[in-house]
Amino acid sequence: MADVTLHIVEPAQKPVLENLFQLYTHDFSDFWGGREEGELQEDGRFAPYPYLDSYWTDTDRTPLFIRTEGFLAGFALLNRFSHSGLPVDHAVAEFWIARKHRRFGVGLAGAVKILGHRPGQWEMAVARRNTGALPFWRRVAAEVAGSQVDEIDRDDDLWNGPIVRCRV
Ligand SMILES: CC(C)(COP(=O)(O)OP(=O)(O)OC[C@H]1O[C@@H](n2cnc3c(N)ncnc32)[C@H](O)[C@@H]1OP(=O)(O)O)[C@@H](O)C(=O)NCCC(=O)NCCS
């Protein structure tokens, strides 16, 4: 497994997470062609992530930095929101690894640490067009939950894409 450490994002570090969200949103804007989302603002930045403040006010939410070899390499936001409508204990709301560090096992090691240390029912909703993320979450789920994995597909106003669920 890659050398990965996780660090709670302190309130004073919110501007760091805001910076990373610019990169994250740029990545996701790949999937938003033909939609209203993901336009650059006149200042050359993407609109801020609307739920960020809640990660320090809502006790059900956890913001984490992911570091590899000591370097800041990504982030994860955890909550308890169920896209499937089924019961969940934990959900990955957002998860991102900087491009330089992709396909070196950093995401896998980070996600395995995150899920592996939090027993219960997990859910990861994957946007339909995000074809790379689905094999990634299947791999993570298999690592932490073995055969206790299932996948459902939703295509309605609430979500469009597969939802990977696993019991740790
Ligand atoms: C998806 C993401 C988190 C993967 O992070 P990563 O550090 O590159 O993933 P890993 O190197 O740990 O990959 C582990 C395994 O997952 C699978 N995988 C990861 N990225 C993949 C991709 N783009 N296409 C297909 N399979 C992929 C592979 O099986 C990989 O093992 P391998 O490299 O030995 O084949 C990263 O690409 C990312 O941040 N993407 C943008 C944000 C995003 O989509 N987040 C997920 C939201 S649901």
PDBQT file of the ligand as one rigid body, heavy atoms in Angstrom, charges set to zero:
ROOT
HETATM    1  C1  LIG A 201     -10.867   8.223  -8.629  1.00  0.00    +0.000 C 
HETATM    2  C2  LIG A 201      -9.556   8.627  -7.910  1.00  0.00    +0.000 C 
HETATM    3  C3  LIG A 201      -9.884   9.051  -6.499  1.00  0.00    +0.000 C 
HETATM    4  C4  LIG A 201      -8.602   7.445  -7.904  1.00  0.00    +0.000 C 
HETATM    5  O1  LIG A 201      -7.450   7.792  -7.150  1.00  0.00    +0.000 OA
HETATM    6  P1  LIG A 201      -6.034   7.074  -7.425  1.00  0.00    +0.000 P 
HETATM    7  O2  LIG A 201      -5.121   7.421  -6.332  1.00  0.00    +0.000 OA
HETATM    8  O3  LIG A 201      -5.583   7.384  -8.798  1.00  0.00    +0.000 OA
HETATM    9  O4  LIG A 201      -6.458   5.541  -7.363  1.00  0.00    +0.000 OA
HETATM   10  P2  LIG A 201      -5.484   4.286  -7.103  1.00  0.00    +0.000 P 
HETATM   11  O5  LIG A 201      -4.170   4.499  -7.793  1.00  0.00    +0.000 OA
HETATM   12  O6  LIG A 201      -5.435   4.018  -5.657  1.00  0.00    +0.000 OA
HETATM   13  O7  LIG A 201      -6.293   3.150  -7.864  1.00  0.00    +0.000 OA
HETATM   14  C5  LIG A 201      -6.612   1.889  -7.262  1.00  0.00    +0.000 C 
HETATM   15  C6  LIG A 201      -7.339   1.066  -8.303  1.00  0.00    +0.000 C 
HETATM   16  O8  LIG A 201      -8.611   1.677  -8.631  1.00  0.00    +0.000 OA
HETATM   17  C7  LIG A 201      -8.857   1.505 -10.049  1.00  0.00    +0.000 C 
HETATM   18  N1  LIG A 201      -8.792   2.815 -10.713  1.00  0.00    +0.000 N 
HETATM   19  C8  LIG A 201      -8.355   3.988 -10.196  1.00  0.00    +0.000 A 
HETATM   20  N2  LIG A 201      -8.495   4.980 -11.096  1.00  0.00    +0.000 NA
HETATM   21  C9  LIG A 201      -9.018   4.413 -12.205  1.00  0.00    +0.000 A 
HETATM   22  C10 LIG A 201      -9.381   4.928 -13.496  1.00  0.00    +0.000 A 
HETATM   23  N3  LIG A 201      -9.226   6.229 -13.812  1.00  0.00    +0.000 N 
HETATM   24  N4  LIG A 201      -9.866   4.071 -14.420  1.00  0.00    +0.000 NA
HETATM   25  C11 LIG A 201     -10.046   2.770 -14.124  1.00  0.00    +0.000 A 
HETATM   26  N5  LIG A 201      -9.714   2.197 -12.910  1.00  0.00    +0.000 NA
HETATM   27  C12 LIG A 201      -9.219   3.046 -11.971  1.00  0.00    +0.000 A 
HETATM   28  C13 LIG A 201      -7.754   0.604 -10.555  1.00  0.00    +0.000 C 
HETATM   29  O9  LIG A 201      -8.173  -0.742 -10.352  1.00  0.00    +0.000 OA
HETATM   30  C14 LIG A 201      -6.608   0.956  -9.624  1.00  0.00    +0.000 C 
HETATM   31  O10 LIG A 201      -5.627  -0.056  -9.545  1.00  0.00    +0.000 OA
HETATM   32  P3  LIG A 201      -4.459  -0.109 -10.662  1.00  0.00    +0.000 P 
HETATM   33  O11 LIG A 201      -3.894   1.287 -10.824  1.00  0.00    +0.000 OA
HETATM   34  O12 LIG A 201      -3.483  -1.090 -10.077  1.00  0.00    +0.000 OA
HETATM   35  O13 LIG A 201      -5.130  -0.585 -11.927  1.00  0.00    +0.000 OA
HETATM   36  C15 LIG A 201      -8.847   9.806  -8.674  1.00  0.00    +0.000 C 
HETATM   37  O14 LIG A 201      -8.759   9.468 -10.043  1.00  0.00    +0.000 OA
HETATM   38  C16 LIG A 201      -9.572  11.130  -8.562  1.00  0.00    +0.000 C 
HETATM   39  O15 LIG A 201      -9.364  11.863  -7.601  1.00  0.00    +0.000 OA
HETATM   40  N6  LIG A 201     -10.430  11.451  -9.552  1.00  0.00    +0.000 N 
HETATM   41  C17 LIG A 201     -11.147  12.742  -9.569  1.00  0.00    +0.000 C 
HETATM   42  C18 LIG A 201     -12.150  12.843  -8.440  1.00  0.00    +0.000 C 
HETATM   43  C19 LIG A 201     -13.097  11.684  -8.391  1.00  0.00    +0.000 C 
HETATM   44  O16 LIG A 201     -13.569  11.174  -9.403  1.00  0.00    +0.000 OA
HETATM   45  N7  LIG A 201     -13.395  11.250  -7.156  1.00  0.00    +0.000 N 
HETATM   46  C20 LIG A 201     -14.316  10.155  -6.901  1.00  0.00    +0.000 C 
HETATM   47  C21 LIG A 201     -15.685  10.672  -6.761  1.00  0.00    +0.000 C 
HETATM   48  S1  LIG A 201     -16.876   9.366  -6.592  1.00  0.00    +0.000 SA
ENDROOT
TORSDOF 0
